[in-house]
């Protein structure tokens, strides 16, 4: 079986030439409890903290997806990736403004903004993998 077919069989696809999708291959066989992993600096606290961040972001994404539905991404002017690019651009501009001006945000924390960026990235991966829900 070709490398691409194996990736598709695992549920990971290369769509329109975006990305080489090798990130998952690099993690296969990792045992987070092994001595070798511990020597790479992946201690239990880091692993736990990382999953807490991803779980928090993922749960927020699920709640927002229930409110917004798939069309706000799927029907974006210029297509889903363009819509995500605009959202990401706006979010980064907001973060830059807050950091550069020193103004304390009154509605959305910097942490919230970075979680939004994480979720926009997750949505983009779903779009690229042709796994974003169809209307």
C-alpha positions as CSV (number, residue, x, y, z in Angstrom):
1,X,0.0,0.0,0.0
2,X,1.3,3.4,-0.9
3,X,2.3,5.9,1.8
4,X,-0.6,8.2,0.8
5,X,-3.1,5.3,0.8
6,X,-1.9,4.3,4.3
7,X,-2.4,7.8,5.6
8,X,-5.9,7.9,4.1
9,X,-6.7,4.6,5.7
10,X,-5.7,6.1,9.0
11,X,-8.1,9.0,8.4
12,X,-5.4,11.5,7.5
13,X,-5.4,12.9,4.0
14,X,-3.3,15.2,1.8
15,X,-5.7,17.7,0.2
16,X,-4.8,19.9,-2.7
17,X,-1.1,19.6,-2.0
18,X,-1.3,21.4,1.4
19,X,1.2,19.9,3.8
20,X,3.1,16.7,3.8
21,X,1.1,15.2,6.8
22,X,4.2,13.7,8.4
23,X,3.6,15.0,11.9
24,X,1.5,12.0,12.9
25,X,4.1,9.6,11.6
26,X,6.8,11.1,13.8
27,X,4.7,10.3,16.9
28,X,3.9,6.7,16.1
29,X,5.4,4.4,18.7
30,X,6.0,7.1,21.3
31,X,5.5,5.9,24.8
32,X,5.1,8.9,27.1
33,X,6.0,6.7,30.1
34,X,9.3,5.5,28.6
35,X,12.7,6.6,29.9
36,X,13.7,7.8,26.4
37,X,10.7,10.2,26.4
38,X,11.5,11.5,29.9
39,X,15.0,12.3,28.7
40,X,13.5,14.4,25.9
41,X,12.0,16.7,28.5
42,X,8.4,15.4,28.2
43,X,7.7,15.1,31.9
44,X,4.2,14.3,33.3
45,X,3.4,17.9,34.2
46,X,4.2,19.2,30.7
47,X,2.1,16.4,29.1
48,X,-0.8,17.0,31.6
49,X,-0.6,20.8,31.0
50,X,-0.5,20.4,27.3
51,X,-3.6,18.1,27.2
52,X,-5.5,20.5,29.6
53,X,-4.9,23.4,27.1
54,X,-6.0,21.2,24.1
55,X,-9.0,19.9,26.1
56,X,-10.1,23.4,27.0
57,X,-9.7,24.6,23.4
58,X,-11.5,21.6,22.0
59,X,-14.4,21.9,24.4
60,X,-14.8,25.6,23.5
61,X,-14.6,24.7,19.8
62,X,-17.4,22.1,20.2
63,X,-19.6,24.6,22.1
64,X,-19.0,27.4,19.5
65,X,-19.6,24.9,16.6
66,X,-23.0,24.0,18.2
67,X,-23.9,27.8,18.1
68,X,-22.4,28.7,14.7
69,X,-22.8,25.5,12.7
70,X,-20.5,24.6,9.7
71,X,-21.8,27.3,7.3
72,X,-19.9,30.2,8.9
73,X,-16.7,28.5,7.7
74,X,-18.0,26.5,4.7
75,X,-19.7,29.6,3.1
76,X,-16.9,32.1,3.8
77,X,-16.3,34.5,0.9
78,X,-13.4,33.2,-1.0
79,X,-13.8,29.7,0.5
80,X,-13.2,28.2,4.0
81,X,-9.5,28.7,4.0
82,X,-9.8,32.4,3.1
83,X,-12.4,32.9,5.8
84,X,-10.1,31.3,8.3
85,X,-7.2,33.4,7.1
86,X,-9.3,36.6,7.7
87,X,-10.3,35.4,11.1
88,X,-6.7,34.6,12.0
89,X,-5.4,37.9,10.6
90,X,-8.0,39.8,12.7
91,X,-7.2,37.8,15.8
92,X,-3.4,38.4,15.4
93,X,-4.0,42.1,14.8
94,X,-6.0,42.3,18.0
95,X,-3.3,40.5,20.0
96,X,-0.6,42.8,18.5
97,X,-2.6,45.9,19.3
98,X,-3.2,44.8,22.9
99,X,0.5,43.8,23.4
100,X,1.9,46.9,21.7
101,X,-0.5,49.4,23.4
102,X,-0.4,47.8,26.8
103,X,-4.2,48.2,27.0
104,X,-5.9,45.7,29.2
105,X,-8.6,43.9,27.2
106,X,-12.1,44.7,28.4
107,X,-13.9,41.8,26.8
108,X,-11.7,38.9,25.7
109,X,-8.4,38.0,27.4
110,X,-5.2,37.4,25.6
111,X,-5.5,33.7,26.6
112,X,-9.0,33.6,25.0
113,X,-7.5,35.1,21.8
114,X,-4.7,32.5,21.7
115,X,-7.3,29.7,22.3
116,X,-9.2,31.0,19.3
117,X,-6.1,30.8,17.2
118,X,-5.6,27.2,18.3
119,X,-9.2,26.4,17.3
120,X,-8.9,28.2,14.0
121,X,-5.9,26.1,13.2
122,X,-7.8,22.9,14.2
123,X,-10.7,24.0,11.9
124,X,-8.2,24.6,9.1
125,X,-6.7,21.1,9.5
126,X,-10.3,19.7,9.3
127,X,-10.9,21.7,6.1
128,X,-7.6,20.6,4.6
129,X,-8.3,17.0,5.4
130,X,-11.8,17.4,3.9
131,X,-13.3,16.5,7.3
132,X,-15.1,19.8,8.0
133,X,-18.8,19.0,8.2
134,X,-20.8,19.5,5.1
135,X,-24.1,21.5,5.3
